[in-house]
Amino acid sequence: MKRLNHNRLGGWRSLADSHWQEHRPKMYRQLVKAGKLQSALTEAVEATEREMDELMDQGFQYHNAWEAVRQTYLLLPQEEDLEEEPPPVNEGYELLHEMIRLNQKINEELD
């Protein structure tokens, strides 16, 4: 069920664009050079929308779904952070994504 409006999605695109440019300059330049920035932004917004819709369909409030998904596609970690030791796994986040995967699998089997 789609609950997100076009204006919000445009805002997410702008948010990701400015965040990537500031915090992921190497990736940003590579995407621009390859002519893939716009498609990457579109993919990030669409993936965020899909996961948020799935979470809200499962009963999550908008702000909880946003908190769970925004850093997966839109607000990526800084490039310097990627070169360091990876952060510890957030078990709650991993559990949430496992629940989503299992729910999708169950729905596919029921169809």
Summary of the structure (lengths in Angstrom):
residues: 111
radius of gyration: 15.5
end to end distance: 16.9
largest distance: 44.5
contacts: 266
relative contact order: 0.13
helix: 77%
strand: 0%
